[in-house]
Amino acid sequence: MIARGDLAVEAGWSRIAEVQEEIGWLCEAAHIPNIRATQVLENLAKTGLATRAEITDAEAAVRAECAMLNKGPYIVKAVKTLQKIDDRMDAHQYKKKPFLRPLRVAQDFLDGLPTQEGHG
């Protein structure tokens, strides 16, 4: 499950979008389903109106195997909206191919390890 708040604590705010994508790529490569749990359409489910950011999050969420929605009085509207976004985005996937650049998930960790030079 990719939860943006928890991810920010671990990776820092500046890398959230990049790390979310890298986790998705890793899950896809390993044939492991991933869930986007990023307050997808939360305002829509609670108030009936989506924010611009929520629509962008929903677009990203439909690339995952599952999107987690929070409950609210407008949850049916949120589900229908997510389905419409998914249907529209499917039409874009034919020619859209991601660049599978080298993943750098653990680069910060590896950069912080002491080197073996000078020991021995």
C-alpha positions in Angstrom: 0.0 0.0 0.0 1.4 3.4 -1.0 0.3 5.9 1.6 1.6 9.4 0.9 1.8 10.6 4.5 3.8 7.7 5.7 5.9 7.9 2.5 6.8 11.5 3.3 8.0 10.6 6.7 10.3 7.9 5.3 11.5 9.6 2.0 10.9 13.3 2.6 8.4 15.6 0.9 10.6 16.5 -2.0 10.6 12.9 -3.3 7.1 11.7 -2.7 5.9 11.7 -6.4 9.1 10.0 -7.6 9.2 7.3 -4.9 5.4 6.6 -5.4 6.1 5.8 -9.0 9.2 3.8 -8.2 7.2 1.7 -5.7 4.6 1.1 -8.4 7.2 0.0 -10.9 8.8 -2.4 -8.4 5.4 -3.9 -7.6 4.6 -4.3 -11.3 8.0 -5.9 -11.9 7.4 -8.3 -9.0 3.8 -9.0 -10.0 2.6 -7.6 -6.6 -0.6 -5.6 -6.5 -0.3 -2.1 -5.1 -2.9 0.1 -3.5 -2.9 3.8 -3.7 -4.0 5.2 -0.4 -3.5 8.9 -0.9 -6.8 10.4 0.3 -8.2 9.7 -3.2 -11.3 11.9 -3.8 -11.6 12.3 0.0 -13.2 15.8 -0.2 -15.6 14.5 -2.9 -16.7 11.6 -0.7 -17.3 13.9 2.3 -18.7 17.1 0.7 -19.7 16.2 -2.9 -17.0 18.5 -4.4 -13.5 17.3 -5.5 -10.5 19.5 -5.3 -8.1 19.8 -8.3 -5.4 17.9 -6.4 -7.8 15.1 -5.8 -8.5 14.7 -9.5 -4.8 14.4 -10.1 -4.4 11.9 -7.3 -7.3 9.9 -8.8 -5.5 9.8 -12.2 -2.4 8.4 -10.5 -4.5 6.0 -8.5 -6.1 4.4 -11.5 -2.6 3.2 -12.6 -2.5 1.0 -9.5 -4.4 -2.2 -9.0 -6.5 -0.6 -6.3 -7.4 2.8 -4.9 -8.5 3.2 -1.4 -11.4 5.6 -0.9 -12.5 6.9 2.5 -16.2 6.7 3.4 -18.6 9.7 3.3 -22.1 10.6 2.3 -21.0 11.1 -1.4 -19.0 7.8 -1.7 -21.1 6.6 -4.6 -20.4 9.8 -6.5 -16.7 9.4 -5.7 -16.7 5.8 -7.0 -18.4 6.8 -10.2 -16.0 9.7 -10.7 -13.0 7.4 -10.2 -14.5 5.0 -12.7 -15.0 7.8 -15.3 -11.4 8.9 -14.8 -10.2 5.3 -15.2 -12.2 4.9 -18.4 -10.8 8.1 -19.9 -7.2 7.3 -18.8 -7.4 3.8 -20.4 -7.7 5.5 -23.8 -4.3 7.1 -23.2 -2.4 4.0 -22.4 -2.0 2.7 -25.9 0.8 5.1 -26.9 2.0 6.2 -23.5 5.0 4.2 -22.4 7.0 5.1 -19.3 10.7 5.5 -19.5 12.0 2.8 -17.2 15.0 4.6 -15.9 17.2 3.1 -13.3 15.5 3.0 -9.9 17.1 4.9 -7.1 14.9 3.7 -4.2 17.9 2.9 -1.9 20.4 5.4 -3.2 20.3 7.7 -0.2 20.8 4.7 2.1 23.7 3.3 0.0 25.4 6.8 -0.2 25.4 6.9 3.6 27.2 3.6 4.1 30.9 3.8 5.1 33.3 2.8 2.3 35.8 -0.1 2.6 38.8 2.1 1.5 41.4 2.7 4.1 40.4 -0.3 6.3 42.9 -3.1 6.4 
